[in-house]
């Protein structure tokens, strides 16, 4: 069992930055690929970014590529999402998720491939 707790959300003006953190319980954090998803009101939960167990491989949605950076610190059981040049359309609840790694390069983009989810943190970008 893995428990995930997100933090770092808030209200920011367009063009600003936020850094989200997601801390996992347990001692097997490095066994999991990690991902960030987001869900805006009335919309489906969408993929944002993912990272493999070691942090050497990452993937991004086209809408955030070049503005967001995912990283992880296995010694701290934490995954981060640095969000720069924020836009009003980035407004959503952001969720982190853990997927048990079945290969070293795994970093899933679909929500069904993830085993555990956090409770979410609200990010609001004002224009």
N, C-alpha and C positions, 0 to 999 in steps of 0.2 A: 504494500500500500504506500502510495506517495501522496502527500498533501502539498498543495501549491498555494502560495499567498502572494498576490501582486500588490505593488505599492508604486507611488510616484505620479499617479494621475492628478489632474487638476484642470484649472481654467488658464488658458494662455491666449495671447493675441496672435493673429496670423503673422507668420514669419518667425515666431518664437520657437523655443525648444523645450522639450521635456525628456527625462530619462525614466523609463519604467524599469522596475525590478521585480523579479519573481524568485522567491526563495522556496526551496523544496525541503521537506522533512526526509529523514532516512539517510542511510549511508551508501545508497546505490545510485546517486545522482548521475554519475558518469556513465551509467548503463543506459541512459535515456537520451534520445534526440529530443530537442525542445523546439517549440514553436510559439509564435504569437498570432492570434486571430483577433478580429474586431467585428462588432455588430452594431450598426446604426439602427435607430428606431424604425421599425417596419421593414427592415431588410434582413437578409440572411447573414449568417456568420461567415466572414471572408478571411482567407489566408492573408497574412501580412509578411511574415518572415519565419525562417526555420534554420536550425543549426545542428550539425551532427554532434556525436558524443564528445569529441575532442575539441570542437570549436574550429577545426581546420576547413570546414565546408559550410557554406551558407546559401540560402535561396531567398529571393524577395519577390513580392508582387510587383508588377510593372508600375503600379500607381505610387509606390514608395521607394522604388530603386533610386539610389543616389541621394535620398534624403534621410532614410532610416538605416540604422546599423544594429544588427543583433550580435551579441557576444555572450560569453559565459565564463564563469570562474568556478571550476569544479571544486576547488578547495573550500569555497564559500557556499556551495550548493545553490548558486544563483545564476540566473540568466537575465540579461539586460536588453532593453530596446531603446537606443538613443534615437530620438526623433527631432530632426531639424527642419527648418523651413516649413513649419506646420501650416496647413491650409484648413479652412472651415470644413471642407469635405473629409478631413481626418477625424472629425468629431464622432465618437463611438465609445462603447464599452470595450476595453481591450482585455483579452484573456490569454493567459499562458497555458501551455499544455505540454504533457510529457508522453513520449512514445518509446516503448521499450525497443532498444536498438537490436535489430537482427543482422545488421551489417555495419561496417565502419563508416560507410558513406551515407547511410540513411538519414534523411531530413525531410519528412513528409510534408506535403502541401495540402492534403485533404484532412478534414476534421475527423473522419471516421477511422483514420489510422492512429489516432491518439488515444491513450489509455486513461489519462488523468487530466483534470482541468482545475484551474483556479476559479475563484469567485468573480473575478473581473474588477477592473478599475476604470472609472469614467475619465475620459479625456474630452475636453470641450475647447474648441478653437473659435474664438470670436473674430469677426471681420472688421 
